[in-house]
Amino acid sequence: MASKKLRRAGLPQDLCERLSRHQITTCQDFLCLSPLELMKVTGQSYQNVQKFLHTVSQSCAPRMQTVYEMKIKRAIDPTSAFLPTTLEALDKILHGGIACGSLTEVTGPSGCGKTQFCIMLSLLTTLPSSMGGLDGAVIYIDTESAFSAERLIEMAQHRFPHYFATEEKLISMPSSIHVYRELTCDSVLKRIESLEEEIISKNVKLVVIDSVASVVRKEFDTKLQGNLLERSNLLTREASVLKYLAEEFSIPVILTNQITTWLSNGLAIQADPLSPADDFSLSEGCSRNGDGESGYVTAALGNTWSHSVNTRLILQYLDSQTRQLLIAKSPVAPFSSFLYTIENSGLVLQGFISCCFRSKGPVMLLGRNQSCAASNKNEERHLLTMNLKWLYLVSPVDSLVHSSSYNMQ
């Protein structure tokens, strides 16, 4: 809430303009100054400054609401709670789709469909509420120059052929998706911090950053002294602003991330994004590099960032045709695994394994899985075991599998 713009905090317009000339634009900027400093900047008396401080504090303080109020709000307007992905099994597990008011991270190796998923969600957001969309605009921050307008149109025509049968619909939909190519950390942060007024003026219902890790990993060599702290501060700032925007406007925020390999000696190396077919060789739940050191694959950007996101979806390969989507972190859903392919219409589910477990030990993502067919109950249990064994290193202490199911559509 401290990221809220002063223009929306109830202060006089002329005062906001005067403060902006001193780079004081958010509630945080204002509240971090002492009364004497504010008197000097604003030219106001001590009594007026105290009134302004009270007004700004009240404006940015989160309003208390009961669980009953939250439930009633969602019952009245179900679209305010989730953005449906139109992947029926995934939406069911997530209780409706991608949660509004929170940060959802999509991570995985290069080429597994992260950008395809983001483009598909952008398309769905522009649809009318009668079709399960949010009937709003999209802000898409592209840090890898990966967004494709042609792919967006292709996906729309194949996923909703009747709705996008006319040229008018095909023109109006892309005009609601605003793409910004930001190629540096500073430009990404500035863009994020300037989104508030744009979200209001353009009726934005989805914010996408594809990808967060791309620019950060290019600019910060964490082996150099001080870079790790600077990178952590940048990511914390970005997460704070994005959380405020998600909560304040009740919109979903989608962030894509890359993967990294942690070796047994404690070093982290970046997976080769250009060689997705051979990036890791699994052996008893471990990946090995050329020197024979064992390790594991996990989402990039570190532990602090992992706690900043509310939901984490992992996309990865099973074979050249089939991929796997995992719900690795969610406040509402158990650990779940879905098989999917990428087609002209976007992501299409082919089947799923759903399971729930708890563990007192660490949970760490491993590298590429291998396909395994399940034609009977014994093979079903084998497939579930292999997924848990290869995809996660789970402490044997108090680990428990509660349930599993497998369906092929």
C-alpha positions as CSV (number, residue, x, y, z in Angstrom):
1,M,0.0,0.0,0.0
2,A,3.0,2.3,0.5
3,S,3.5,2.3,-3.3
4,K,0.2,4.1,-3.7
5,K,0.4,7.3,-5.7
6,L,0.0,10.5,-3.7
7,R,-2.5,11.7,-6.4
8,R,-4.9,9.1,-5.1
9,A,-4.2,9.7,-1.4
10,G,-6.6,12.7,-0.9
11,L,-4.0,15.5,-1.0
12,P,-4.7,18.8,-2.9
13,Q,-3.7,18.6,-6.6
14,D,-1.4,21.6,-6.4
15,L,0.4,20.1,-3.4
16,C,0.9,16.8,-5.3
17,E,2.4,18.7,-8.2
18,R,4.8,20.5,-5.9
19,L,5.8,17.3,-4.2
20,S,6.4,15.6,-7.6
21,R,9.0,18.2,-8.5
22,H,11.0,16.9,-5.5
23,Q,10.5,13.3,-6.6
24,I,8.0,12.7,-3.9
25,T,5.3,10.7,-5.7
26,T,4.2,7.8,-3.5
27,C,2.8,7.5,0.0
28,Q,6.1,5.8,1.0
29,D,8.1,8.8,-0.3
30,F,5.9,11.2,1.7
31,L,5.7,9.2,5.0
32,C,9.5,8.7,5.1
33,L,10.1,12.4,5.5
34,S,10.0,14.1,8.9
35,P,7.5,16.9,9.6
36,L,10.3,19.5,9.4
37,E,11.4,18.2,6.0
38,L,7.7,18.3,4.7
39,M,7.3,21.8,6.0
40,K,10.3,22.9,4.0
41,V,9.2,21.1,0.8
42,T,5.5,22.1,1.0
43,G,5.8,25.5,2.6
44,Q,2.9,24.5,4.9
45,S,2.6,25.0,8.7
46,Y,3.3,22.3,11.2
47,Q,-0.4,21.8,11.8
48,N,-1.2,21.4,8.1
49,V,1.7,18.9,7.6
50,Q,0.4,16.8,10.5
51,K,-3.1,16.7,8.8
52,F,-1.5,15.7,5.5
53,L,0.5,12.9,7.3
54,H,-2.7,11.6,8.8
55,T,-4.6,11.8,5.5
56,V,-1.8,9.9,3.6
57,S,-1.5,7.3,6.5
58,Q,-5.2,6.6,6.4
59,S,-5.2,6.3,2.6
60,C,-2.4,3.8,2.3
61,A,-3.3,1.7,5.4
62,P,-4.9,-1.6,4.5
63,R,-8.6,-1.7,5.4
64,M,-9.6,-4.5,7.7
65,Q,-12.3,-6.9,6.4
66,T,-13.8,-10.0,7.8
67,V,-13.7,-13.4,6.1
68,Y,-17.5,-13.1,5.7
69,E,-17.1,-9.9,3.8
70,M,-14.5,-11.5,1.5
71,K,-16.8,-14.5,0.9
72,I,-19.8,-12.3,0.1
73,K,-17.8,-10.2,-2.3
74,R,-16.7,-13.2,-4.2
75,A,-20.2,-14.7,-4.2
76,I,-21.6,-11.4,-5.7
77,D,-18.9,-11.1,-8.4
78,P,-17.1,-14.4,-9.0
79,T,-15.0,-12.8,-11.8
80,S,-13.3,-10.6,-9.2
81,A,-11.6,-13.7,-7.7
82,F,-10.1,-15.6,-10.6
83,L,-9.1,-15.5,-14.2
84,P,-10.1,-18.9,-15.7
85,T,-7.4,-20.5,-17.8
86,T,-10.1,-22.6,-19.8
87,L,-8.0,-25.7,-18.8
88,E,-10.8,-27.4,-17.0
89,A,-8.8,-29.7,-14.7
90,L,-6.4,-26.9,-13.8
91,D,-9.1,-24.4,-13.0
92,K,-10.9,-27.0,-10.8
93,I,-7.7,-27.6,-8.7
94,L,-7.1,-23.9,-8.4
95,H,-10.7,-23.3,-7.4
96,G,-11.4,-21.1,-10.4
97,G,-8.2,-20.3,-12.2
98,I,-5.4,-17.7,-11.8
99,A,-6.1,-15.9,-8.5
100,C,-6.8,-12.1,-8.7
101,G,-5.1,-9.9,-6.1
102,S,-1.9,-12.1,-6.0
103,L,1.3,-12.9,-7.8
104,T,1.5,-16.0,-9.9
105,E,4.9,-17.2,-11.1
106,V,5.4,-19.5,-14.2
107,T,8.8,-21.0,-14.2
108,G,10.6,-23.6,-16.3
109,P,13.3,-24.3,-18.9
110,S,13.4,-22.5,-22.2
111,G,10.9,-23.6,-24.9
112,C,8.4,-25.3,-22.5
113,G,5.6,-22.8,-23.2
114,K,5.9,-20.0,-20.6
115,T,5.4,-17.3,-23.1
116,Q,2.7,-19.3,-24.9
117,F,0.8,-19.5,-21.6
118,C,1.1,-15.8,-21.0
119,I,-0.1,-15.0,-24.5
120,M,-3.1,-17.3,-23.9
121,L,-4.0,-15.7,-20.6
122,S,-3.7,-12.2,-22.2
123,L,-6.2,-13.4,-24.9
124,L,-8.6,-14.8,-22.2
125,T,-8.5,-11.5,-20.2
126,T,-9.9,-9.5,-23.1
127,L,-12.9,-11.8,-23.5
128,P,-16.3,-10.7,-22.2
129,S,-17.3,-12.0,-18.8
130,S,-20.0,-14.2,-20.4
131,M,-17.2,-16.2,-22.0
132,G,-15.2,-16.5,-18.8
133,G,-12.9,-13.5,-19.5
134,L,-12.4,-10.3,-17.5
135,D,-13.5,-7.9,-20.2
136,G,-10.5,-5.7,-19.7
137,A,-7.1,-4.7,-21.0
138,V,-3.7,-6.2,-20.5
139,I,-0.3,-4.7,-19.8
140,Y,2.4,-7.1,-21.1
141,I,6.0,-6.2,-20.1
142,D,8.3,-8.1,-22.5
143,T,11.9,-8.3,-21.4
144,E,13.0,-10.9,-24.0
145,S,11.3,-9.6,-27.1
146,A,9.4,-12.9,-27.2
147,F,5.8,-11.6,-27.6
148,S,4.3,-12.4,-31.0
149,A,1.2,-10.6,-32.3
150,E,0.8,-13.3,-35.1
151,R,0.8,-16.0,-32.4
152,L,-1.9,-14.1,-30.5
153,I,-4.1,-13.9,-33.5
154,E,-3.6,-17.6,-34.4
155,M,-4.4,-18.6,-30.9
156,A,-7.6,-16.5,-30.9
157,Q,-8.8,-17.9,-34.2
158,H,-8.3,-21.6,-33.2
159,R,-9.4,-21.4,-29.6
160,F,-12.5,-19.3,-30.2
161,P,-13.3,-19.6,-33.9
162,H,-16.9,-18.5,-33.7
163,Y,-16.2,-15.4,-31.6
164,F,-13.3,-14.2,-33.7
165,A,-15.0,-15.0,-37.0
166,T,-15.2,-11.3,-37.9
167,E,-12.4,-9.0,-38.7
168,E,-13.8,-6.4,-36.2
169,K,-13.3,-8.8,-33.3
170,L,-9.8,-9.6,-34.4
171,I,-8.9,-5.9,-34.5
172,S,-10.5,-4.9,-31.2
173,M,-8.9,-7.7,-29.2
174,P,-5.2,-6.9,-29.9
175,S,-5.9,-3.2,-29.3
176,S,-6.6,-4.1,-25.7
177,I,-3.2,-5.7,-25.1
178,H,-0.5,-3.1,-24.5
179,V,3.1,-4.5,-24.9
180,Y,6.1,-2.7,-23.5
181,R,9.6,-3.9,-24.3
182,E,11.8,-3.1,-21.4
183,L,15.4,-4.5,-21.6
184,T,17.0,-3.2,-18.4
185,C,16.3,-3.5,-14.7
186,D,15.8,0.2,-14.3
187,S,13.4,0.5,-17.2
188,V,11.4,-2.5,-15.8
189,L,11.2,-1.0,-12.3
190,K,10.2,2.5,-13.7
191,R,7.5,0.9,-15.8
192,I,6.1,-1.1,-12.9
193,E,6.1,2.0,-10.7
194,S,4.2,4.0,-13.3
195,L,1.4,1.4,-13.9
196,E,-1.1,2.6,-11.3
197,E,-2.6,5.5,-13.4
198,E,-2.5,3.3,-16.5
199,I,-4.4,0.5,-14.9
200,I,-7.2,2.9,-14.0
201,S,-7.4,4.8,-17.3
202,K,-7.2,1.7,-19.5
203,N,-9.3,-0.7,-17.4
204,V,-6.4,-3.1,-17.1
205,K,-7.3,-6.5,-15.7
206,L,-4.0,-8.4,-16.1
207,V,-0.3,-7.5,-15.8
208,V,2.3,-9.8,-17.3
209,I,6.1,-9.6,-16.9
210,D,7.9,-12.0,-19.2
211,S,10.4,-12.5,-17.8
212,V,11.5,-11.2,-14.4
213,A,14.7,-13.2,-14.4
214,S,16.0,-12.3,-17.9
215,V,17.2,-8.7,-17.2
216,V,18.2,-9.4,-13.6
217,R,20.5,-12.2,-14.4
218,K,22.1,-10.2,-17.3
219,E,22.9,-7.2,-15.1
220,F,23.8,-8.8,-11.8
221,D,26.7,-11.1,-11.4
222,T,26.1,-12.5,-7.9
223,K,29.7,-13.6,-7.5
224,L,30.7,-10.0,-7.2
225,Q,30.6,-8.4,-3.8
226,G,27.5,-6.3,-3.2
227,N,25.6,-7.5,-6.3
228,L,23.5,-10.1,-4.5
229,L,22.2,-7.5,-2.0
230,E,21.5,-5.0,-4.7
231,R,19.7,-7.6,-6.7
232,S,17.7,-8.7,-3.7
233,N,16.7,-5.1,-3.0
234,L,15.6,-4.6,-6.6
235,L,13.5,-7.7,-6.6
236,T,11.9,-6.9,-3.2
237,R,11.0,-3.4,-4.6
238,E,9.4,-4.9,-7.7
239,A,7.5,-7.5,-5.7
240,S,6.2,-4.9,-3.3
241,V,4.8,-2.7,-6.1
242,L,3.3,-5.6,-7.9
243,K,1.6,-6.9,-4.8
244,Y,0.2,-3.5,-4.1
245,L,-1.2,-3.2,-7.7
246,A,-2.6,-6.8,-7.6
247,E,-4.4,-6.2,-4.2
248,E,-5.5,-2.6,-4.8
249,F,-7.1,-3.3,-8.2
250,S,-8.0,-7.0,-7.6
251,I,-6.2,-8.2,-10.7
252,P,-3.9,-11.2,-11.4
253,V,-0.2,-10.5,-12.0
254,I,1.7,-13.2,-14.0
255,L,5.5,-13.4,-13.8
256,T,7.7,-15.8,-15.7
257,N,11.0,-17.0,-14.2
258,Q,13.9,-19.1,-15.4
259,I,15.7,-22.1,-13.8
260,T,19.1,-22.5,-12.3
261,T,21.2,-25.5,-11.2
262,W,22.5,-25.8,-7.7
263,L,25.6,-28.1,-7.4
264,S,26.5,-30.1,-4.3
265,N,29.4,-27.7,-3.6
266,G,26.8,-24.9,-3.1
267,L,27.4,-23.1,-6.4
268,A,24.6,-22.0,-8.7
269,I,25.0,-22.2,-12.5
270,Q,22.5,-21.0,-15.1
271,A,21.0,-23.8,-17.2
272,D,21.7,-23.5,-20.9
273,P,18.5,-21.9,-22.4
274,L,19.6,-23.0,-25.9
275,S,19.8,-26.7,-25.2
276,P,16.5,-27.7,-23.6
277,A,16.8,-31.3,-24.8
278,D,20.0,-32.1,-23.0
279,D,20.3,-29.7,-20.1
280,F,20.2,-32.3,-17.3
281,S,20.8,-36.0,-16.9
282,L,18.8,-37.4,-14.0
283,S,20.3,-40.2,-11.9
284,E,18.3,-41.3,-8.8
285,G,16.8,-37.8,-8.4
286,C,19.9,-35.8,-9.1
287,S,21.3,-34.0,-12.1
288,R,25.0,-34.2,-12.9
289,N,27.3,-31.8,-14.8
290,G,30.3,-32.7,-16.8
291,D,32.6,-32.9,-13.8
292,G,30.4,-35.5,-12.1
293,E,29.1,-33.1,-9.4
294,S,25.5,-33.8,-8.4
295,G,22.9,-31.1,-7.9
296,Y,19.3,-30.1,-8.5
297,V,17.4,-27.7,-10.7
298,T,15.2,-25.0,-9.1
299,A,13.6,-21.7,-10.0
300,A,16.0,-18.8,-10.4
301,L,16.2,-15.6,-8.3
302,G,16.7,-17.2,-4.9
303,N,14.8,-17.9,-1.7
304,T,13.6,-14.3,-1.0
305,W,11.9,-14.1,-4.4
306,S,10.2,-17.5,-4.0
307,H,8.5,-16.2,-0.9
308,S,7.3,-13.1,-2.7
309,V,5.1,-15.0,-5.1
310,N,1.8,-16.5,-4.0
311,T,1.4,-19.3,-6.6
312,R,4.1,-21.1,-8.5
313,L,3.4,-23.1,-11.6
314,I,6.2,-25.1,-13.2
315,L,6.3,-26.0,-16.9
316,Q,8.8,-28.7,-18.0
317,Y,9.4,-31.3,-20.6
318,L,8.3,-35.0,-20.5
319,D,9.3,-35.7,-24.1
320,S,9.6,-33.9,-27.4
321,Q,5.8,-33.7,-27.7
322,T,4.4,-33.8,-24.2
323,R,5.1,-31.4,-21.4
324,Q,4.1,-31.3,-17.7
325,L,2.6,-28.5,-15.7
326,L,3.1,-28.6,-11.9
327,I,1.3,-26.7,-9.2
328,A,4.3,-26.4,-6.9
329,K,3.1,-23.7,-4.6
330,S,-0.5,-22.5,-3.9
331,P,-2.5,-21.3,-0.9
332,V,-5.6,-23.2,-2.2
333,A,-4.4,-26.2,-4.2
334,P,-2.4,-29.4,-3.5
335,F,0.6,-30.4,-5.4
336,S,-0.7,-31.4,-8.8
337,S,0.7,-32.5,-12.1
338,F,-0.9,-32.1,-15.5
339,L,0.2,-33.3,-19.0
340,Y,-0.2,-30.8,-21.8
341,T,0.8,-30.1,-25.4
342,I,1.2,-26.8,-27.2
343,E,-1.1,-26.6,-30.2
344,N,-2.4,-23.8,-32.5
345,S,-5.0,-22.9,-29.9
346,G,-2.4,-22.7,-27.1
347,L,-2.0,-25.0,-24.2
348,V,-4.2,-28.1,-24.2
349,L,-4.3,-30.6,-21.3
350,Q,-3.9,-34.2,-22.1
351,G,-4.2,-35.7,-18.6
352,F,-3.2,-35.2,-15.0
353,I,-1.8,-36.7,-11.9
354,S,-3.0,-35.1,-8.7
355,C,-1.4,-35.7,-5.3
356,C,-1.0,-33.9,-2.0
357,F,1.9,-34.4,0.4
358,R,3.6,-32.8,3.3
359,S,7.2,-32.9,4.5
360,K,9.3,-31.4,7.2
361,G,12.3,-31.4,4.9
362,P,13.3,-29.2,2.0
363,V,11.4,-29.3,-1.3
364,M,13.6,-28.8,-4.3
365,L,12.7,-29.0,-8.0
366,L,14.6,-31.4,-10.1
367,G,15.3,-31.3,-13.8
368,R,13.6,-32.9,-16.8
369,N,11.3,-35.8,-16.2
370,Q,10.8,-38.8,-18.6
371,S,7.5,-40.0,-19.9
372,C,5.8,-43.0,-18.4
373,A,2.5,-44.5,-19.4
374,A,0.0,-45.7,-16.9
375,S,-2.3,-48.3,-18.2
376,N,-3.3,-50.0,-15.0
377,K,-3.2,-49.3,-11.2
378,N,0.3,-50.7,-10.7
379,E,1.7,-48.4,-13.4
380,E,-0.3,-45.5,-12.0
381,R,1.4,-45.9,-8.7
382,H,4.8,-46.3,-10.4
383,L,4.2,-43.1,-12.4
384,L,3.2,-41.2,-9.3
385,T,6.3,-42.4,-7.5
386,M,8.6,-41.5,-10.3
387,N,7.2,-38.0,-10.5
388,L,7.7,-37.4,-6.8
389,K,11.1,-39.0,-6.9
390,W,12.4,-37.2,-10.0
391,L,10.7,-33.8,-9.6
392,Y,11.3,-33.3,-5.9
393,L,13.8,-34.2,-3.2
394,V,11.7,-34.7,-0.2
395,S,13.0,-35.4,3.3
396,P,12.0,-39.0,4.3
397,V,11.0,-37.7,7.7
398,D,7.2,-37.4,8.0
399,S,6.7,-37.3,4.2
400,L,3.2,-38.7,3.3
401,V,1.3,-39.1,0.0
402,H,-2.4,-38.5,0.7
403,S,-4.0,-39.2,-2.6
404,S,-3.4,-39.7,-6.3
405,S,-5.5,-39.9,-9.5
406,Y,-4.7,-40.1,-13.2
407,N,-7.0,-39.4,-16.1
408,M,-6.5,-39.3,-19.8
409,Q,-8.9,-37.2,-21.8
